[in-house]
Amino acid sequence: MFGKKEGKYDFRKELLRANEPNVCDKSVVAKQGELSLACGVFFTGEESTEIAVAKTDFLEFLSVSCGIEKPFNEDGVEISLILGGDLKEVNAYKGRRIVVSENKIQIYGFDHRGLACALFDIEEILKTKKTVNLRKKEFQNKPLFSPRMTHSGYGLDEFPKEYMLRLLKEGIDAIILFMKEPNANAFGEKKDINGLISQANAMGLDVYAYCKLQNFHHPDEEGAEESFDKVYGEFFRIHNGFKGLILVGESVEFPSKDERVACRHYYEIGEDGIPDGKLSPGWFPCRDYPQWLELVKKSVRKAKPDADIVFWTYNWGWAGEKERIELLNALPTDISLLVTFEMFQKYKVGKISEMVCDYSLVQATAGDYFLSEAKVAKARNIRLYTQANAGGRTWDFGILPYEPMPYHWKKRYDSMNECREKYHLSGVMECHHFGFTPSFITSFEKRCFEYAGDFTDEKDSEQYLNRVLTEYFGEDLPRLQEGFALMSKALNCYAPTDEMQYGPMRIGTAYPLNLIKDCKQKKKPHEYFGMNICETTYRGMDSIRTKFTPHCVRVRVELKRLKKGVKYIEKAITLFKQIEKPNEKLLRQINMIEYILRCYKTAVHVKEFYLQKCAFNNASTCRKATRALDNLEKIARAEIDNAQKSIEFVEKDSAIGYEASMDYQGDKAHIEWKIRQVEYMLQSEVGMYRNCLMK
């Protein structure tokens, strides 16, 4: 029952659970034109490892979710699995057609993965009906996007087979591993990578390597081909099971000869310690990337001729369209181009200009950077993928398992499908390292990303969403719609800037208020990034890539909007709490939204604290300095109270406060650390200034 305190990592139990108990009522008598599965099933036809996984799960579904005592029954309903047949509109990868007749079910599949997924389809049909009765008709389905690839939400590069099954049932068909070297995980620990690849492949999942392998030789150098082969070719000779390689600038930097960049790693500055105003090759569309990419491709495809070479333009989406398009026009066409969906989009808020600095849901539809590159990909017939964080989680909130703003997700999914039709968008990276957590958002996504024909009665994304809302949270659809619409309005009050996404919204109510000393918890050995990815002293983070209004002008406008967002969330909570007889899922959702409210309040306090710190540092009299200190203390006391109140929401849901690359940075222990830090700041630092002003 929801409401009890959870321990660390308890959320993983849910990630490993493939079937929810007591979903379907087996006692509902089949109507005219329906086939009941209450007596169990048996299988005939095709066999494979993927099909075996799906069969086992289907029988468990009948037992756990439907309460059928004898799910496997040779006297029950025959399910015949047939490779090929007349697949009509779904004659493609993972395409399947389900024919329900008087006393049997025939499944036709384009491939074994399609046959396996048809069994997951039947589960979804029954869950929607909440009975064990199928209409006697035909159903057809296939994915609209492939690959749909994801990092792990269970733990960094951790993929237990039960979690992989959950991913399969959500429509995911590929997983991603960070790879710095062969036979090792992101931490450098020796692991059986080939064993994991084999298990994933056997279940029906491809595996991509997110490349952190580096070779600091320019393609023009003597012996470059041999050097590239020793790094990239050898990697694929050792791990030939990888489906492909994902290449992004900041992770694979090379010594470019492009005069517009500096030949160094991105975190270095000028040789004498003074910046020269040039970026490193990882952050600019250098002219010699095509040359570099050709050598990588050549070395990899010696070992694996069909390897999917994925080139991601994330790091220079901010750059001018002319420079980016010149690069794209020089790329080889036998690769996949990965373009981030919404990033670097500029928009107006009154008289100021904002920009989407990193992955965000605030701008839900395709951005200008994506569209400019999608047009080139279509014109040159380059396979087009997008990084869209479609699995429900962006960098707007660093430690939430998903963002409960379904109307923004609806806009994103509709926009992605529009780009599929217009620009031949074919593949999706579901997330960066945040990982994939099944939720009502991912259920909605699955319906939007499959060609279902008459698979269900819904015909568009609005109907899909309404069905998912009631399926998860109960029948009070008007209140659910109004409450989630308010959550979307609150998101519109959020500015997806580096100051927010790498600041207070990265770790929520655990974010410190630093006045003099930059207090930050040290990274622990089991944490990949830990707190190193968070800027714990709030400040303007404008850079040479910034092409929008400076922080000093934006901050007050952003503060005013955040306060408006607080009001929207409070109204949403009130609405949700008015729903009679809330189920456990709704109570858990309200708990998360209560926590989001506290995050917004933390962000408000952080910006207010910053402004008062500026006022103190610019005070021209002792009176003005004292007034600023009084305001600082008032804000800090309010934030201590806010953080303290947030603990109960974190304790009830162990998924809140966790992110795979950081591990726990927002749990009770970290929030309590923050409270101690603020109290230290008030006593020691504010106290010191007060003593100075009294003399």
Secondary structure as GFF3:
##gff-version 3
##sequence-region A 1 695
A	DSSP	alpha_helix	11	15	.	.	.	ID=ss1
A	DSSP	beta_strand	34	36	.	.	.	ID=ss2
A	DSSP	beta_strand	41	45	.	.	.	ID=ss3
A	DSSP	alpha_helix	49	60	.	.	.	ID=ss4
A	DSSP	pi_helix	61	65	.	.	.	ID=ss5
A	DSSP	beta_strand	77	83	.	.	.	ID=ss6
A	DSSP	three_ten_helix	88	90	.	.	.	ID=ss7
A	DSSP	beta_strand	96	100	.	.	.	ID=ss8
A	DSSP	beta_strand	104	109	.	.	.	ID=ss9
A	DSSP	alpha_helix	112	129	.	.	.	ID=ss10
A	DSSP	beta_strand	133	135	.	.	.	ID=ss11
A	DSSP	beta_strand	138	143	.	.	.	ID=ss12
A	DSSP	beta_strand	148	150	.	.	.	ID=ss13
A	DSSP	alpha_helix	161	169	.	.	.	ID=ss14
A	DSSP	beta_strand	174	179	.	.	.	ID=ss15
A	DSSP	alpha_helix	193	203	.	.	.	ID=ss16
A	DSSP	beta_strand	206	211	.	.	.	ID=ss17
A	DSSP	alpha_helix	224	228	.	.	.	ID=ss18
A	DSSP	pi_helix	229	233	.	.	.	ID=ss19
A	DSSP	alpha_helix	234	238	.	.	.	ID=ss20
A	DSSP	beta_strand	244	248	.	.	.	ID=ss21
A	DSSP	three_ten_helix	249	251	.	.	.	ID=ss22
A	DSSP	three_ten_helix	281	283	.	.	.	ID=ss23
A	DSSP	alpha_helix	289	303	.	.	.	ID=ss24
A	DSSP	beta_strand	308	312	.	.	.	ID=ss25
A	DSSP	three_ten_helix	314	316	.	.	.	ID=ss26
A	DSSP	alpha_helix	321	330	.	.	.	ID=ss27
A	DSSP	beta_strand	336	340	.	.	.	ID=ss28
A	DSSP	beta_strand	346	349	.	.	.	ID=ss29
A	DSSP	beta_strand	352	355	.	.	.	ID=ss30
A	DSSP	alpha_helix	368	380	.	.	.	ID=ss31
A	DSSP	beta_strand	383	387	.	.	.	ID=ss32
A	DSSP	alpha_helix	406	423	.	.	.	ID=ss33
A	DSSP	beta_strand	425	429	.	.	.	ID=ss34
A	DSSP	alpha_helix	440	448	.	.	.	ID=ss35
A	DSSP	beta_strand	450	451	.	.	.	ID=ss36
A	DSSP	alpha_helix	461	473	.	.	.	ID=ss37
A	DSSP	alpha_helix	477	492	.	.	.	ID=ss38
A	DSSP	alpha_helix	498	501	.	.	.	ID=ss39
A	DSSP	alpha_helix	504	507	.	.	.	ID=ss40
A	DSSP	three_ten_helix	508	510	.	.	.	ID=ss41
A	DSSP	three_ten_helix	530	533	.	.	.	ID=ss42
A	DSSP	alpha_helix	551	577	.	.	.	ID=ss43
A	DSSP	alpha_helix	584	617	.	.	.	ID=ss44
A	DSSP	alpha_helix	622	652	.	.	.	ID=ss45
A	DSSP	beta_strand	658	659	.	.	.	ID=ss46
A	DSSP	beta_strand	663	664	.	.	.	ID=ss47
A	DSSP	alpha_helix	668	680	.	.	.	ID=ss48
A	DSSP	pi_helix	681	686	.	.	.	ID=ss49
A	DSSP	alpha_helix	687	694	.	.	.	ID=ss50
###
